[in-house]
């Protein structure tokens, strides 16, 4: 054995244990004045990936259970309009922005406002929102939300209109009205669960809390062909194969009870462990000179931290609110762990709500 190798072994054997800070915000929850914030993280499949047999009506048992819990804030996995504008302006750093950022240009032309002005105007309108808004008020707010890059909130207003009032006018042209009609049945949990539930509960909007600014962490990797090959190799593991087989079996039944069973599965603690073992854990343990797996995990953790910060900011203006965060199931465990570090957050077990 070389002298250097012997030194490494000696150093490893005598190294002190990792430092664990004594201060833990998650344990300091006892002196919150008033009602704490209750937060339910709903892990969801991406509905666009379900088989063609899936129909929006099959979500009714899920929606009924969530509505009975009565959240007052609903957060969705969508990037806000202002955040999307940043990504688009810095397109070389975020080349995938067009995949998850809707183009608000048509709505901005229709209302005569750019992103900043439309966002500010929507906030102003909501701050003075009447107890009984007229249909014209809702159409105008829907148009402002579209111009501000918030289609899910625009859909909330559209759904709250009587069917006969879902028409062009007040900033909505015929094309925008037709687009909102399309969103009512688009296979996307942001619309079919988030917007639909908000409208059912009498809420005026949802909160877009996704974040893709973390994509800049690994922007260079996307241009490295070896990175993609490395990740495919990492994902070619037995846990992934078992996970996919289990999910496929669940998707064979897509009526109301079948879809509810899918949501129950995705919200079990064991399912989050499977997600880690098959994906992020496998990446972290993969040894390459380029550290591809660890860099992938760094992107994932950064994204989750920023998303959770957005959710915490949304509930910050409404102390004591009930918040429902709807997110892709692989995020769920990270969301719950990070949110549980917040002084003024009490987590609610999704399994009890979905019984």
Residue pairs with C-beta under 8 A, 6 or more apart in sequence:
24 341
25 341
25 342
25 343
26 340
26 341
26 342
28 343
29 36
29 343
29 344
29 346
32 343
32 344
34 319
34 320
35 319
35 320
36 320
36 344
36 345
36 346
37 315
37 319
37 320
37 321
37 322
37 323
37 342
37 344
37 345
37 346
38 321
38 322
38 323
38 346
38 347
38 348
39 311
39 315
39 322
39 323
39 324
39 325
39 339
39 345
39 346
39 347
39 348
40 69
40 71
40 322
40 323
40 324
40 325
40 347
40 348
40 350
40 353
41 325
41 327
41 332
41 335
41 336
41 339
41 347
41 350
42 66
42 193
42 263
42 267
42 324
42 325
42 326
42 327
42 332
42 350
43 263
43 266
43 267
43 271
43 272
43 327
43 328
43 329
43 330
43 331
43 332
43 350
44 189
44 193
44 263
44 266
44 326
44 327
44 328
44 329
45 189
45 247
45 262
45 263
45 266
45 328
45 329
46 188
46 189
46 328
47 54
47 187
47 188
47 189
47 192
48 187
48 188
50 187
50 251
50 254
51 251
51 254
53 254
54 187
54 254
54 259
55 254
56 185
56 187
56 192
57 256
58 254
58 255
58 256
58 258
58 259
59 192
59 193
59 196
59 256
59 259
60 256
61 256
61 257
61 259
61 260
62 193
62 259
62 260
62 263
62 354
63 193
63 196
63 197
63 200
65 260
65 353
65 354
65 355
66 193
66 197
66 324
66 353
67 197
67 200
67 201
69 322
69 324
69 348
69 353
70 201
70 322
71 197
71 201
71 321
71 322
71 323
71 324
72 201
72 203
72 318
72 321
72 322
72 323
73 207
73 314
73 315
73 318
73 321
73 322
73 323
73 324
74 194
74 197
74 198
74 203
74 206
74 207
74 323
74 324
74 326
75 206
75 207
75 208
75 209
75 310
75 311
75 314
75 323
75 324
75 325
75 326
75 327
76 152
76 189
76 190
76 194
76 206
76 207
76 208
76 209
76 210
76 326
76 327
77 189
77 190
77 209
77 210
77 307
77 326
77 327
77 328
77 331
78 100
78 152
78 190
78 208
78 209
78 210
79 87
79 100
79 101
79 208
79 210
79 211
79 212
80 149
80 150
80 208
80 209
80 310
81 104
81 115
81 118
81 119
81 148
81 149
81 150
81 208
82 115
82 116
82 119
82 148
82 149
83 208
83 211
83 212
83 213
84 97
84 100
84 101
84 102
84 149
85 115
85 149
86 213
87 94
87 97
87 101
87 212
87 213
88 94
88 97
88 98
88 101
90 216
91 97
92 219
93 215
93 216
93 219
94 212
94 213
94 215
94 216
94 219
95 219
95 222
96 212
96 215
97 212
100 210
100 212
101 149
102 149
102 151
104 115
104 118
104 146
104 147
104 148
104 149
106 173
106 175
106 176
107 118
107 143
107 146
107 147
107 176
108 114
108 115
108 118
108 147
110 143
110 147
110 171
110 172
110 173
110 176
111 118
111 143
111 144
111 147
111 171
113 121
113 144
113 147
114 147
115 147
115 148
115 149
118 144
118 147
118 148
119 148
119 149
121 144
122 141
122 144
122 145
122 148
122 150
125 137
125 140
125 141
125 144
126 141
126 204
126 205
129 137
129 204
130 137
133 141
135 161
135 162
135 165
136 169
136 170
137 170
138 157
138 158
138 160
138 161
138 165
139 157
139 161
139 165
139 167
139 169
139 170
139 171
139 172
140 170
140 171
141 154
141 157
141 204
142 154
142 155
142 157
142 158
142 171
142 172
142 180
143 154
143 170
143 171
143 172
143 176
144 171
145 151
145 153
145 154
145 157
145 205
146 154
146 172
146 176
146 179
146 180
147 171
150 205
150 208
151 179
151 183
151 191
152 183
152 190
152 191
152 194
152 195
152 206
152 208
153 195
153 204
153 205
153 206
153 208
154 180
154 183
155 180
155 183
155 184
155 191
155 195
155 199
156 195
156 198
156 199
156 203
156 204
156 205
156 206
157 204
158 166
158 180
158 181
158 183
158 184
159 184
159 195
159 196
159 199
160 199
160 202
160 204
166 177
166 180
166 181
167 177
168 174
168 176
168 177
172 180
183 191
183 195
184 191
185 192
186 192
189 326
190 206
190 326
193 326
194 206
194 326
195 206
197 324
198 204
198 205
198 206
207 310
207 311
207 314
209 307
209 310
209 311
209 314
209 325
210 307
210 310
211 303
211 306
211 307
211 310
212 303
213 306
214 299
214 302
214 303
214 306
215 299
215 303
217 295
217 298
217 299
217 302
218 227
218 295
218 296
218 298
218 299
221 227
221 292
221 295
221 296
224 290
226 290
226 292
227 290
227 292
230 286
230 288
230 290
230 292
230 293
231 283
231 292
231 293
231 296
233 286
234 282
234 283
234 286
234 292
234 293
234 296
235 278
235 279
235 282
237 278
237 282
239 274
239 277
239 278
239 282
240 278
240 279
240 282
242 274
242 278
243 274
243 275
243 278
246 265
250 258
250 261
250 262
250 265
251 262
252 258
253 261
260 354
263 354
264 351
264 354
265 271
266 329
266 332
267 329
267 332
267 350
267 351
267 354
268 351
269 333
271 329
272 329
272 330
272 332
272 333
273 333
275 329
275 330
275 333
276 333
279 330
280 296
280 297
280 300
282 293
283 292
283 293
283 294
283 296
283 297
284 293
284 294
284 297
285 293
286 292
286 293
300 334
301 334
304 331
304 334
304 335
304 338
305 338
307 327
307 331
307 335
308 334
308 335
308 338
308 339
311 323
311 325
311 335
311 339
312 339
312 342
312 345
314 323
315 321
315 323
315 345
319 344
325 335
327 335
336 347
339 345
339 347
340 347
